[in-house]
Each structure stands twice: as C-alpha cells, then as structure tokens.
C-alpha cells in the first residue's frame, strides 16, 4: 500500500508541475517551416544527433527482442 501512495503522490505532483508550467509556443506560421526546422534539428550535429541515435538503437533492440519472443522455443518435449 505504501507504493500506491508514492505512485499517487508522484503522478499528482507531476500533473501539478505540468499544469503550472508556462510552455513556450511557436510563432504563427506555415506548418512547412516547423517541419523543416524539426528535420534540420534532428540531423544537426550540434543539437539532437545523440538522442536520435539512442532512440534508433532502442527501437532496433525492441524489434530484435520482439522477434526473439515471437519465435518458438527449441526445447524438446
């Protein structure tokens, strides 16, 4: 029961922090500009290359893991 209280407290405090945070907004403009900016920031060496590569490695590991789980076991019965 103590873990349930900690989980409730965590989600409640996280919800409050998300609610009171003033999030920056993008200026009004063409959607194509934001997609272009996002694409450039993902491949820009000074910005998000490392998180992008980490995400790609995690996706590959998840894919290999799902294949391994789906394969039938080789145990003889």
C-alpha positions as CSV (number, residue, x, y, z in Angstrom):
1,X,0.0,0.0,0.0
2,X,2.9,2.3,0.6
3,X,4.0,2.0,-3.0
4,X,0.5,3.0,-4.2
5,X,0.7,6.2,-2.1
6,X,4.1,7.0,-3.6
7,X,2.8,6.4,-7.1
8,X,-0.2,8.6,-6.4
9,X,2.0,11.4,-5.0
10,X,4.3,11.2,-8.0
11,X,1.6,11.4,-10.5
12,X,-0.2,14.2,-8.6
13,X,3.0,16.3,-8.3
14,X,3.9,15.6,-11.9
15,X,0.4,16.7,-13.0
16,X,0.6,19.9,-11.0
17,X,4.0,20.7,-12.4
18,X,2.8,20.1,-15.9
19,X,-0.3,22.2,-15.3
20,X,1.5,25.3,-13.8
21,X,4.5,25.3,-16.3
22,X,4.3,28.0,-18.9
23,X,5.2,26.2,-22.1
24,X,6.9,28.2,-24.9
25,X,4.8,28.5,-28.0
26,X,5.9,28.7,-31.6
27,X,5.0,31.8,-33.6
28,X,2.1,31.5,-36.0
29,X,3.4,30.5,-39.4
30,X,3.5,27.9,-42.1
31,X,3.5,24.3,-41.0
32,X,6.1,23.5,-43.6
33,X,8.6,25.8,-41.8
34,X,8.2,23.9,-38.5
35,X,8.7,20.5,-40.2
36,X,11.8,21.9,-41.9
37,X,13.2,23.2,-38.6
38,X,12.4,19.9,-36.9
39,X,14.1,17.9,-39.6
40,X,17.2,20.1,-39.5
41,X,17.4,20.0,-35.7
42,X,17.3,16.2,-35.8
43,X,20.3,15.9,-38.1
44,X,22.3,18.9,-36.9
45,X,25.5,17.7,-35.3
46,X,25.3,20.3,-32.5
47,X,21.7,19.5,-31.4
48,X,19.9,16.2,-31.3
49,X,22.1,13.6,-33.0
50,X,22.9,11.7,-29.9
51,X,19.3,11.4,-28.7
52,X,18.2,10.5,-32.2
53,X,20.8,7.7,-32.4
54,X,19.9,6.4,-28.9
55,X,16.3,6.3,-29.9
56,X,17.2,4.4,-33.1
57,X,19.3,1.8,-31.1
58,X,16.4,1.3,-28.6
59,X,14.0,0.7,-31.5
60,X,16.3,-1.8,-33.0
61,X,16.7,-3.6,-29.7
62,X,12.9,-3.6,-29.2
63,X,12.5,-5.1,-32.7
64,X,15.0,-7.8,-32.1
65,X,13.5,-8.6,-28.7
66,X,10.0,-8.9,-30.1
67,X,11.3,-11.3,-32.8
68,X,13.1,-13.3,-30.2
69,X,9.9,-13.5,-28.1
70,X,7.8,-14.5,-31.1
71,X,10.0,-17.3,-32.2
72,X,9.0,-20.8,-30.9
73,X,11.3,-22.2,-28.3
74,X,13.7,-25.0,-29.2
75,X,13.0,-27.1,-26.1
76,X,12.4,-30.8,-26.9
77,X,9.3,-32.2,-25.2
